[in-house]
Amino acid sequence: MDNHVKRYIVEKDKIVSNISVIKNHVKEAMVYAVVKCDGYGTGCRNLVRVCADSGLRRFAVTEVREAQI
């Protein structure tokens, strides 16, 4: 069993930058944010808010309950 503590650092400015690069690359294509509810402990509400503030309006989830948060 692996008893090492693992930590993920999610940087808001990096997410915003990545969204900008993707949107510029695909031009008029629809861009979806695929959101795993609380993926890696980031909290899906915060992630969705960052994506929405960056202009994304479409989101994909794996379960209906994730869309209701």
Backbone bond lengths (Angstrom), bond angles and torsions (degrees), N, CA, C in turn:
res aa  C-N    CA-C-N  psi(-1)  N-CA   C-N-CA  omega(-1)  CA-C   N-CA-C  phi
1 M - - - 1.444 - - 1.528 109.22 -
2 D 1.314 115.94 137.14 1.467 122.07 -179.22 1.526 109.20 -87.86
3 N 1.331 117.09 111.70 1.465 120.90 -178.82 1.520 112.80 -98.36
4 H 1.319 117.12 10.49 1.459 120.63 -179.74 1.523 109.98 -75.98
5 V 1.295 115.37 138.03 1.461 120.88 176.56 1.522 107.94 -77.66
6 K 1.323 115.40 131.35 1.463 120.41 178.01 1.513 108.19 -112.37
7 R 1.314 114.94 141.60 1.458 119.69 -178.78 1.520 108.57 -134.78
8 Y 1.311 114.94 137.04 1.459 121.27 176.59 1.515 108.04 -113.69
9 I 1.296 116.15 135.82 1.459 120.67 177.26 1.521 107.22 -111.60
10 V 1.316 115.96 119.09 1.454 121.45 178.68 1.519 107.02 -108.23
11 E 1.309 115.87 117.51 1.459 120.89 -177.05 1.526 110.20 -100.35
12 K 1.332 114.87 117.20 1.460 121.01 -177.31 1.529 111.43 -54.18
13 D 1.325 117.62 -44.79 1.463 119.70 -177.54 1.529 111.70 -63.80
14 K 1.323 117.50 -30.23 1.467 120.80 177.81 1.530 110.52 -71.16
15 I 1.327 116.75 -39.78 1.463 120.69 177.18 1.514 109.78 -63.09
16 V 1.326 117.07 -47.24 1.467 121.67 179.24 1.529 110.24 -59.74
17 S 1.308 117.21 -43.94 1.462 121.53 179.02 1.528 111.12 -62.72
18 N 1.326 117.14 -44.66 1.463 121.18 179.79 1.524 111.21 -62.20
19 I 1.318 117.14 -41.54 1.463 121.02 178.13 1.524 109.80 -61.75
20 S 1.302 117.18 -43.14 1.460 121.53 179.32 1.525 111.39 -61.15
21 V 1.322 116.63 -44.72 1.462 121.16 179.58 1.531 110.16 -62.17
22 I 1.301 116.71 -45.01 1.473 120.85 -179.45 1.527 110.09 -63.32
23 K 1.332 117.25 -47.68 1.468 120.49 -178.96 1.527 111.67 -61.67
24 N 1.314 117.67 -38.81 1.465 121.01 177.77 1.526 111.76 -68.15
25 H 1.312 116.14 -34.70 1.465 120.56 -178.04 1.529 111.98 -72.49
26 V 1.321 117.23 -39.88 1.469 120.13 -174.57 1.523 112.93 -92.76
27 K 1.312 116.97 -4.50 1.467 123.33 178.63 1.527 111.95 54.05
28 E 1.331 117.83 -109.02 1.459 122.35 -172.63 1.536 114.65 -88.36
29 A 1.329 117.95 -1.91 1.463 120.33 -179.55 1.526 110.34 -67.81
30 M 1.317 116.34 150.25 1.461 121.03 177.26 1.527 109.43 -72.65
31 V 1.304 115.91 133.09 1.462 121.15 178.65 1.522 108.01 -111.86
32 Y 1.309 115.83 127.99 1.457 122.10 177.55 1.524 109.05 -110.03
33 A 1.310 116.37 141.92 1.460 121.05 169.59 1.524 106.22 -95.26
34 V 1.311 117.27 122.90 1.458 121.18 177.34 1.523 106.27 -92.26
35 V 1.318 115.37 115.27 1.461 121.37 -171.20 1.514 110.40 -112.93
36 K 1.323 116.00 119.70 1.459 120.51 172.76 1.522 106.13 -95.72
37 C 1.303 114.77 118.63 1.460 119.35 -175.02 1.529 110.19 -53.70
38 D 1.301 114.23 120.11 1.463 122.81 -179.82 1.522 112.04 56.86
39 G 1.318 116.69 35.55 1.461 120.75 177.97 1.521 111.28 -56.74
40 Y 1.297 116.78 124.85 1.475 124.09 -179.32 1.523 112.75 56.49
41 G 1.330 117.02 22.90 1.461 120.62 177.89 1.514 114.24 76.19
42 T 1.334 117.08 17.40 1.462 120.06 -177.38 1.519 112.80 -78.92
43 G 1.305 117.50 -20.78 1.459 120.50 -177.30 1.521 109.66 82.87
44 C 1.316 116.83 109.96 1.466 119.56 -172.92 1.525 112.10 -67.80
45 R 1.314 118.58 -30.38 1.474 119.31 178.77 1.517 111.24 -60.82
46 N 1.304 116.33 -44.38 1.468 120.22 179.67 1.525 110.92 -63.86
47 L 1.317 116.10 -43.18 1.459 119.99 -179.43 1.531 111.00 -64.85
48 V 1.323 116.82 -44.37 1.464 120.46 179.04 1.527 110.23 -62.51
49 R 1.303 116.94 -40.00 1.472 120.61 178.93 1.529 110.97 -61.91
50 V 1.318 117.23 -44.57 1.471 121.24 178.25 1.528 109.99 -61.49
51 C 1.327 116.72 -44.78 1.466 120.50 179.35 1.527 111.35 -63.38
52 A 1.324 116.78 -44.24 1.467 120.74 179.75 1.524 110.82 -64.79
53 D 1.311 117.04 -41.17 1.466 120.71 177.78 1.528 111.56 -64.41
54 S 1.333 116.40 -21.75 1.469 121.49 178.39 1.524 111.91 -91.00
55 G 1.325 116.23 5.56 1.459 120.55 175.24 1.512 116.31 99.08
56 L 1.330 117.96 -0.80 1.461 119.04 177.98 1.523 109.09 -77.38
57 R 1.342 115.53 138.98 1.459 120.73 -178.71 1.520 112.30 -125.58
58 R 1.313 117.08 0.22 1.461 121.36 -178.83 1.523 109.05 -124.42
59 F 1.345 114.60 134.38 1.455 120.76 -177.15 1.524 109.41 -134.01
60 A 1.317 116.51 144.23 1.463 122.08 177.42 1.523 108.03 -119.73
61 V 1.324 115.14 139.07 1.463 121.69 178.60 1.526 108.13 -132.38
62 T 1.315 116.52 165.95 1.460 119.84 -179.92 1.516 112.16 -94.53
63 E 1.319 117.55 -22.26 1.456 121.34 -178.45 1.526 109.64 -134.78
64 V 1.323 116.20 145.31 1.468 121.28 -178.66 1.522 110.54 -56.88
65 R 1.306 118.19 -39.17 1.476 120.52 -177.68 1.522 111.95 -59.73
66 E 1.337 117.08 -29.04 1.461 120.28 178.51 1.511 111.07 -69.50
67 A 1.312 117.47 -31.68 1.465 121.41 -179.82 1.524 111.50 -75.41
68 Q 1.309 117.20 -17.26 1.463 121.80 -176.05 1.518 112.57 -91.14
69 I 1.293 117.44 -0.79 1.475 120.57 -177.00 1.503 110.29 -79.85
